[in-house]
Amino acid sequence: MLTITTPTLEAKRKGLTHTQLQQVLSYICTHLDRDLSLTKLAEVINISPTYFASLFKQTMGISPRQYVIQQRVEQAKLMLSKTDLAITLGDSFAYRRNCPTVGFSSQSHLTQQFKRLTGMTPKQIR
């Protein structure tokens, strides 16, 4: 007896393609000092923000926002180890030069996220 098999539904997509991921990660790396909204990141690969957020999380295991924050903290760690820029808000030149470079809106936001991800403050790292 002949068995007829019906095609199964194609497996669900498991995240961003390699090319899409590389485009987004490259954009994030290049533009850490700018506003990296979900809408802006989704525009990089021409998909909707909601769909992008879902695919990004499937691919990376974390949300786009958390990834951006992690990258900003890593950049801040690098800057702290390679430069002698002041960390504190009291030195307005360093604040203007340091925090926006890594995309944090304030020194307080930098310190909060830095401590959350590393367990230490920027001053302790330095």
N, C-alpha and C positions, 0 to 999 in steps of 0.2 A: 504494500500500500504506500502510496506517495504521500509524504508529509509536506504540507505547505507551511512555510514559516512566514510570519508577517514581520516586516522590518520594525525594529524597536525605535522608539524615539531617540533622536540623536542625544548623546549625553549633554547635560547642561554645561554651559560654559563655566570654566573654573577660574575666572578672573581675567585680568588684562593680558593681552598678548605680550610677548617679549618686547616687540617694537613699541607698543603703547607704553609699557612700563618704563622702558629706557627713555622715551620722550618726556614723560612726566617727571621722572627722577632727575633727569638732566635739567629740566626747567626749574625744579625746586632748588637744586644745587646752585644754579646760576642766579636765581632771584630770591635768595634767602632774606635779603634786606627789604623786600617789597611785600605788599599785601598778597598773600597766597590763599585767596578764598577758594572755596570749593568750586564756585562757578568758574573762576579763572583757570584752575587746574583742569577742570572738565573741558574747557575750551581748547586746551592744548591738543587734545585728541578727538575733539568734536563729538562728544557725547553729553548726555544730560548730567547735571550735577548729582542727582540722586543715584543714577545708574553707575556713574563714575565712583561714587563713594562706596557702593556695594562691591563693585569689581575690585577696587583698590584694597578693600579690607579682605576680600577673599584671597587676593594675591599676596599681600604683605602681612596679613594677620593683625594689623592695627589700622585705625582710621587715618585718612589723609592728614587730618589736623594733628594727631599724635605723632605721625611721622615727621611732619614739618617741625614741630616743637623739638623732637629728638635731634633733628639735624641742626637746629639753631643752637641747642645746648652743646652739641659736639663742636660747632664752629666757635662758640664762646670759650669752650675748654681749650681749643687750639690757640685762640687769640691770647688767652690768659697765660699759656705756657710759652708763647713765642714773642710776646710784647710786654712792655711795662706800662701799658695804659692803666690809668686809675679805674677802679671799679665803682667807687662810691658816687652817689648823686651829687655830693658836695662839689665835686670838680665838674662843672657843667660842660667843659670842653670834652672831657673823657666820656661823659654821659652821652653827649650828642654824637660823639665819634664811635663809641663802643656799642651801645645798645641798638641803634638803628642798623648798624652794620650786620648784625645777626638777626634783625627783624623783631626784636622785642619792643613793645610800646613804652616800657619804662624799666628803670633799674630794678624796681620792686618785682615786676613780672619776670624779669630775667632771673633774679635770685630765687623766687618761688619755684619756677620750673626747673631751675638748675638743681636745687635741693631735692625736689621731688624725684628727679631722674638719677641723680648721682649720690644722694644722701649727704652731700656736702654743699656748703655755700661757695660762691666764686672765690671769696677771700681765702677759704680753707684750701682750695685747689692751688691758688697762687702760692 
